[in-house]
Amino acid sequence: MDRTMSSPAAGGILIIDDEVQIRRFLRISLQTEGYQVNEAATGGDGLALAETSQPALIVLDLGLPDLDGQDVLGRIRAFSNVPVIILSVRDDEGEKVRALDLGANDYVTKPFGVQEFLARVRRHLGHVNDAGVVRNEYDDGHLRFDLARHQVELAGEPVKLTPKEFNVLGILIRNADRVITQQQLLRQVWGESHQHDSHYLRILIGRLRHKLGDDPVAPTYLHTEPGVGYRFETRVS
């Protein structure tokens, strides 16, 4: 089994990538930040480690020698809700959408900047305890969302949303810090026949940002993943 392990302890970061240089680069970068790192060079070894080491986060390449990374992701999702960051040279929109539909939490295209990558790792690890938990409420001291009461408040003042605006915001909040594809949102809110009508969604997101006081150029909450979808980013109160 071709793998290097710094520690078998649970809670570390598992890297599944067949490129030795990439694994070394990631290992050094992550260990410098104090993270424990496990490594696997094949999909089979990665799946075995994902089950036995119980990582807090997985970094997964799609181009593996024995299994396609998309298949590995699907198998991981069969037994775990651990955050998964896809790290791949594949920049095709279809690949990104498929990975996110299969349950990936993020998608980073090679080559990448290490500081951006580490920021994504910190964001996902910061919410690891929420993995698999449906969030029906959100309150950061500025924005408050309550699904059960169908209420949204901004700085203590009620925000009036249309039913579709509330539904889209609710889906994004329930999947906070995870990219939700345009097709997913369109199917869930408008129905199967509208899953390619992305202009509906762009207009609605624009209205939501306006009502939440979210700067479209540098948003606090509603982030766009170009060509893929949207992500609600939680804020520390």
C-alpha positions in Angstrom: 0.0 0.0 0.0 1.6 3.2 -1.2 0.8 5.7 1.5 2.6 7.9 4.0 1.0 8.5 7.4 2.0 11.2 9.9 -0.6 9.9 12.4 -3.4 7.4 12.4 -5.4 9.6 14.8 -9.0 10.6 13.9 -9.6 14.2 12.9 -6.7 14.6 10.5 -6.8 15.5 6.9 -6.7 12.7 4.3 -5.1 13.4 0.9 -6.0 11.1 -1.9 -3.8 11.9 -4.9 -1.4 9.9 -7.0 1.0 12.8 -7.7 3.9 12.5 -5.2 4.9 16.2 -5.6 1.3 17.4 -5.0 1.0 15.2 -1.8 4.4 16.4 -0.5 3.4 20.1 -1.2 0.0 19.7 0.5 1.5 17.7 3.4 4.1 20.4 4.2 1.6 23.2 3.8 -1.0 21.5 6.1 1.5 20.3 8.7 3.0 23.9 8.9 -0.5 24.9 9.9 -0.6 22.2 12.6 -2.8 19.7 10.8 -2.2 15.9 11.0 -2.0 14.4 7.5 -2.7 10.9 6.1 -1.9 10.2 2.4 -3.1 7.7 -0.2 -1.9 7.3 -3.8 -4.9 5.3 -5.0 -8.6 5.3 -4.7 -8.7 1.9 -3.0 -6.1 3.0 -0.4 -8.0 6.2 0.1 -11.3 4.5 0.7 -9.7 2.2 3.3 -8.1 5.1 5.1 -11.4 7.1 5.0 -13.1 4.3 6.9 -10.3 3.5 9.4 -8.8 6.9 10.2 -12.1 8.8 10.4 -10.6 12.0 8.9 -12.1 15.4 9.6 -11.6 16.4 5.9 -10.6 14.7 2.7 -8.8 16.3 -0.2 -9.5 14.1 -3.3 -8.0 14.1 -6.8 -10.2 13.0 -9.6 -7.5 11.4 -11.8 -6.5 8.4 -9.8 -4.8 5.3 -11.3 -7.2 2.6 -10.2 -10.6 4.4 -9.7 -12.1 7.6 -11.0 -12.3 10.2 -8.3 -16.0 10.7 -8.9 -16.5 7.0 -8.0 -14.4 7.3 -4.9 -16.5 10.3 -3.9 -19.7 8.4 -4.4 -18.4 5.5 -2.2 -17.3 7.9 0.5 -20.7 9.5 0.6 -22.2 6.0 1.1 -20.7 5.9 4.6 -19.6 9.4 5.6 -20.6 13.1 5.5 -17.0 14.2 6.0 -16.2 17.4 4.1 -14.6 16.6 0.8 -12.5 19.1 -1.3 -12.0 18.1 -4.9 -8.5 19.0 -6.2 -8.3 18.4 -9.9 -6.8 19.6 -13.3 -10.3 19.0 -14.7 -11.8 22.4 -15.2 -14.8 21.3 -17.1 -18.1 22.7 -15.8 -19.8 19.3 -16.1 -17.1 17.7 -14.0 -17.6 20.3 -11.3 -21.3 20.0 -11.3 -21.2 16.2 -11.2 -18.8 16.3 -8.2 -20.9 18.8 -6.3 -24.1 16.8 -7.1 -22.4 13.7 -5.7 -21.7 15.4 -2.4 -18.4 17.3 -2.8 -18.2 20.4 -0.5 -15.7 22.3 -2.7 -13.9 22.1 -6.0 -10.4 23.6 -6.5 -8.7 23.5 -9.9 -5.0 22.8 -10.3 -2.8 24.8 -10.3 -3.9 26.6 -7.2 -2.7 29.1 -4.6 -1.8 27.6 -1.3 -3.2 30.4 0.8 -6.6 30.1 -0.9 -6.5 26.4 -0.5 -5.7 26.7 3.2 -8.5 29.2 3.7 -11.0 26.7 2.2 -9.6 24.0 4.5 -10.1 26.3 7.5 -13.7 27.1 6.4 -14.7 23.5 6.1 -13.0 22.3 9.2 -14.6 25.2 11.1 -18.0 23.7 10.4 -17.1 20.0 10.6 -19.2 19.4 13.6 -22.2 20.4 11.5 -21.5 17.7 8.9 -24.7 15.8 8.1 -26.8 18.0 10.3 -29.7 19.9 8.7 -29.5 23.6 9.7 -33.0 25.0 10.1 -31.9 28.2 11.9 -29.1 30.6 11.5 -28.2 33.6 13.7 -24.9 35.4 13.6 -26.0 38.5 15.5 -26.8 40.4 12.3 -28.7 38.0 10.1 -31.3 35.6 11.6 -33.1 32.9 9.7 -35.8 30.7 11.2 -37.3 28.1 8.9 -40.0 26.9 11.3 -41.3 30.4 11.9 -40.7 31.4 8.3 -38.8 34.5 9.5 -35.8 36.5 8.3 -34.4 39.4 10.2 -31.5 41.8 9.5 -30.1 43.8 12.4 -33.3 43.0 14.3 -35.6 44.2 11.5 -37.9 41.8 9.6 -36.9 41.2 5.9 -39.8 40.6 3.6 -39.0 37.8 1.1 -41.1 36.2 -1.6 -41.8 32.5 -1.2 -39.1 31.6 -3.8 -36.6 33.9 -2.3 -37.2 32.3 1.1 -36.9 28.8 -0.3 -33.6 29.6 -2.1 -32.1 31.2 1.0 -33.4 28.3 3.1 -31.7 25.7 0.8 -28.4 27.6 0.9 -28.5 28.0 4.7 -29.4 24.4 5.3 -26.3 23.5 3.2 -24.1 26.4 4.6 -20.5 26.5 3.4 -21.2 24.1 0.6 -21.7 24.9 -3.1 -25.2 24.1 -4.3 -25.5 23.9 -8.1 -27.8 26.1 -10.2 -29.6 22.9 -11.4 -30.2 21.8 -7.8 -31.7 25.1 -6.9 -33.8 25.4 -10.0 -35.1 21.8 -9.7 -36.0 22.3 -6.0 -37.6 25.7 -6.3 -39.0 26.0 -9.8 -39.3 22.3 -10.8 -37.7 19.9 -13.2 -38.9 21.7 -16.3 -36.9 24.9 -15.3 -33.6 23.3 -14.3 -31.8 25.1 -17.2 -33.4 28.5 -16.7 -30.4 30.0 -14.8 -31.5 33.6 -15.6 -34.4 33.1 -13.1 -31.9 32.2 -10.4 -29.5 35.1 -11.2 -32.3 37.6 -10.9 -33.5 36.1 -7.6 -30.0 36.0 -6.1 -29.6 39.7 -7.1 -32.8 40.5 -5.2 -31.8 38.5 -2.2 -28.4 40.2 -2.0 -30.2 43.6 -2.2 -32.6 42.7 0.6 -29.8 41.3 2.8 -27.5 44.3 2.1 -24.9 41.9 0.5 -22.4 43.6 -1.8 -22.5 41.6 -5.1 -18.8 42.4 -5.7 -17.6 41.3 -2.2 -20.5 39.4 -0.7 -20.7 38.4 3.0 -23.2 35.7 2.6 -24.2 34.8 -0.9 -21.2 33.7 -2.9 -21.2 32.8 -6.6 -19.1 29.9 -7.9 -18.9 30.9 -11.6 -20.6 28.5 -13.9 -21.5 26.1 -11.1 -23.8 27.5 -8.4 -24.0 29.4 -5.1 -22.8 29.1 -1.6 -24.0 30.6 1.7 -21.0 31.4 3.8 -21.5 31.4 7.6 -20.2 34.3 9.6 -18.7 34.1 13.1 -20.7 36.4 15.3 
